[in-house]
Amino acid sequence: MRRTNGQNPDVILLAGDFVSNSAGLDALEPLRGLKAKYGVYAVLGNIDYEVGAVDIRQRIESYGVEVLTNESIRLGDSGREARLIGLDDLKYGKPDWEAALAGVPAEALTILAAHNPDAVQRAETAGLDIVIAGHTHGGQIRLPFIGP
């Protein structure tokens, strides 16, 4: 948390799977101290739904982190408009692309926060600019014959 804050981030995005069981909710305490110029945001992941999405969401939000579910928010305050779009988990949530993209100007820079990287396929056809995803557990890089 101190290292992250020390970078003076504009935005912090958390891409889900916060705890693996309800006993781990107390491990979320360090989220309380995260600070960013335009806010700290999260989306829930599949494990969060398995453990208890309502409890996890309430705990995260009690620490000042805004959980985005099928909605967008404006980031920044000048220049080209930027929108952060939070999509619900593809497997256990109820992702609603129409609600998530409602009101997003066509000319805005768009950043999609989604737990499951499979959202990138739909994001590409929707013309979104950037996708930030979790879920891969270190498997973002897969080398031939070596694997993740």
C-alpha positions as a printed Julia matrix, in Angstrom:
148×3 Matrix{Float64}:
   0.0     0.0     0.0
   2.81    2.43    0.88
   4.69    1.62   -2.34
   1.57    2.08   -4.43
   0.73    5.41   -2.79
   4.37    6.45   -3.14
   3.95    6.36   -6.93
   1.31    9.11   -6.68
  -1.1     7.26   -8.99
  -3.84    9.01  -10.89
  -6.12    5.95  -10.6
  -5.89    2.57   -8.91
  -7.8    -0.36  -10.44
  -8.32   -3.64   -8.6
  -9.46   -6.51  -10.82
 -11.15   -8.96   -8.45
 -10.64  -12.22   -6.58
  -9.89  -10.46   -3.32
 -10.16  -13.38   -0.88
 -10.51  -17.15   -1.23
 -12.78  -17.61    1.82
 -14.82  -15.47    4.18
 -12.14  -15.75    6.89
  -9.9   -13.7     4.61
 -12.04  -10.56    4.73
  -9.77   -9.05    7.37
  -6.87   -9.33    4.91
  -8.51   -6.55    2.9
  -7.64   -3.96    5.58
  -4.67   -2.51    3.62
  -7.1    -1.34    0.94
  -8.17    1.32    3.44
  -4.96    3.24    2.89
  -4.89    3.31   -0.92
  -5.06    6.79   -2.39
  -5.14    8.04   -5.97
  -5.79   11.45   -7.49
  -8.98   10.33   -9.27
  -9.95    7.45   -7.02
  -9.56    3.77   -6.23
 -11.89    1.42   -8.07
 -12.56   -2.31   -8.19
 -14.56   -4.97   -9.97
 -15.51   -8.28   -8.39
 -14.2   -11.6    -9.65
 -15.54  -15.12   -9.82
 -14.01  -16.16   -6.48
 -15.6   -13.12   -4.83
 -18.99  -14.41   -5.94
 -18.22  -17.91   -4.67
 -17.16  -16.56   -1.26
 -19.88  -13.91   -0.91
 -19.98  -10.92   -3.23
 -22.23   -8.82   -1.0
 -19.92   -9.11    2.02
 -16.78   -8.54   -0.03
 -18.28   -5.52   -1.78
 -19.39   -3.98    1.52
 -15.97   -4.52    3.08
 -14.1    -3.07    0.09
 -16.38   -0.05   -0.1
 -16.01    0.53    3.65
 -12.32    1.15    2.93
 -13.06    3.86    0.36
 -12.76    1.71   -2.77
 -15.63    2.15   -5.23
 -16.83   -1.13   -6.76
 -18.06   -0.62  -10.31
 -20.72   -2.99  -11.62
 -21.94   -2.44  -15.18
 -21.37    1.3   -15.0
 -18.95    3.99  -16.06
 -17.48    7.0   -14.36
 -15.67   10.02  -15.73
 -11.97   10.19  -14.9
 -10.01   13.39  -14.72
 -11.08   16.94  -15.12
  -9.6    18.35  -18.31
  -8.67   17.56  -21.89
 -10.13   14.56  -23.71
 -12.81   12.89  -21.65
 -11.78    9.55  -20.17
 -14.25    6.96  -18.9
 -13.59    4.02  -16.61
 -16.08    1.24  -17.25
 -16.57   -1.52  -14.68
 -18.11   -4.78  -15.93
 -19.57   -7.46  -13.67
 -17.91  -10.89  -13.65
 -18.61  -12.87  -16.82
 -19.1   -16.22  -15.07
 -20.96  -15.55  -11.8
 -22.07  -11.94  -12.12
 -24.59  -10.4   -14.45
 -22.52   -8.5   -17.01
 -24.62   -5.9   -18.79
 -22.69   -4.26  -21.6
 -25.51   -1.87  -22.5
 -25.72   -0.52  -18.95
 -21.93   -0.35  -18.65
 -21.59    1.68  -21.85
 -24.66    3.87  -21.36
 -23.8     7.53  -21.66
 -20.19    6.97  -22.71
 -19.38    9.5   -25.46
 -18.02    7.94  -28.66
 -14.98   10.24  -28.57
 -14.02    9.41  -24.96
 -10.92    7.44  -24.08
 -12.35    4.24  -22.63
 -10.8     1.94  -20.05
 -12.63   -1.27  -19.26
 -12.02   -2.91  -15.87
 -13.21   -6.53  -16.02
 -12.14   -9.49  -13.95
 -12.23  -12.01  -16.79
  -9.97  -11.19  -19.77
 -12.47  -12.86  -22.11
 -14.23   -9.48  -22.0
 -11.58   -8.2   -24.4
 -13.36   -9.79  -27.37
 -16.55   -7.81  -26.8
 -14.56   -4.72  -25.79
 -12.77   -4.79  -29.13
 -16.02   -4.92  -31.12
 -17.38   -2.09  -28.93
 -14.34    0.03  -29.83
 -13.01    0.36  -26.28
  -9.43    1.58  -25.97
  -7.92   -0.31  -23.02
  -8.88   -3.42  -21.03
  -7.52   -4.08  -17.55
  -8.32   -7.61  -16.36
  -7.44  -10.07  -13.64
  -8.29  -13.78  -13.41
  -5.17  -15.08  -15.15
  -3.2   -15.82  -11.95
   0.14  -15.22  -13.64
  -0.87  -16.78  -16.95
  -0.72  -13.52  -18.9
   2.47  -14.69  -20.58
   2.5   -18.13  -22.16
   5.72  -19.16  -23.85
   5.71  -21.98  -26.42
   6.75  -25.31  -24.87
   7.16  -23.65  -21.45
   3.66  -22.43  -20.63
   2.68  -19.71  -18.19
